[in-house]
Each structure stands twice: as structure tokens, then as C-alpha cells.
Amino acid sequence: MVKHERFSSTFTGINVLLVEWISHVLYTTPRDGWVKRQVNNPETFGLHIRSVVFLAEKFFYVEGLVKMLKICMWPKIFGDLRTDTFADPNDRHTGEAKRAFEEQKMSQLCALLGKEGVEIFSLWQEFRENRTMRAQIANELRSYQTIVKALEYEKAGYAVDAQDFFCHYEKKITDRTILNLLAKIKKGNHLD
């Protein structure tokens, strides 16, 4: 059985409803890059998070990593907020304006969660800044999972070129464990 990390305290009242709403939105909102590539029934942000959390639980023992991964996509509930310009080069929000918009929305959302929200906002900022080992692993796991999903969609016949994804994301990965996983995928799929 997969162990799921919980937030440090239990949500109560409106907080439970808010977290349930966030979860619902993430699990029903498809990732923009797959939609633009006309993938039928594309992966949602929630399924992406679940896949990355599975990898984190299987290969890493880094305190707070799973929690970070569970909240890293929360800004997606506000709409057109791509953090990955490769998946959607026509972002409405780019650069500093996008960062400010995401930060404002996350701050407002986390304020509704009280003390728990302070912890979540701090963890999200750490993820976004990508300066700690934990944040780097989280971001690299997301990149790795995107390559895996691109291969899956390419093999299913969609307009997805896995080689493009591999070339784009490979340079973002430095963690030895993730590089080893990537090498196996590369060898097994003739991505040279």
C-alpha cells in the first residue's frame, strides 16, 4: 500500500471544502500542452501530481518532498498559468507578471487556510524558486514524468514528438537517480 503524506494539521470546516475544491479542479483540468496536441482524454494536473508523488515515494526519502509535490500545482486552479513554456509557448502570463499573478493568487488562497496556509505558501515558494535540493528533485521529477507521458502519447499515435520533450527536459535533470531512470527510458525507446 502506498503511504500518503498528510499536511501537518487537519483541515476543518471551510478548509476541508476548499482543499476538496482544489483537488476537484486539479483532477478535472487537463494539462494545456496535451490539449494543444489534441490528445484525447489528456492527463490532468491531478493525475500528473499523483504520478510524480508515486515516483517520489518510490525513489526518494527527502522530508517534505511529497507535500511539496502535492501543492506545487495549486496555482493551476486559477487558469492560464503555465509554468512550462515548452508545453504552451503562447502563455497569457509570462515573466515577472506571471510570477506576480501566481504569488498573489497563492497568497490569497493560502490565507484562507490559516496557519496551514503559511506552511503551504512557504513550501510552494521554495518549489518555485528551485534553490533547495528538495525543490530541485521535485522539479526534476515533474520533468521526467512529462517525458514519460510524451512517450506514452507518441506511442498512442498523437501529435507528440517524444524526442522534442526529451531534448527539452533532459538538460533540466541533474539528480543521479532521475538521470538513471531517464537513461533506461532513452535506451528502451531509442531516443539518442
Helices and strands as residue ranges (DSSP letters): H 14-28, H 32-36, H 45-59, H 65-71, G 74-78, H 95-111, H 114-129, H 133-155, H 162-170, H 176-188
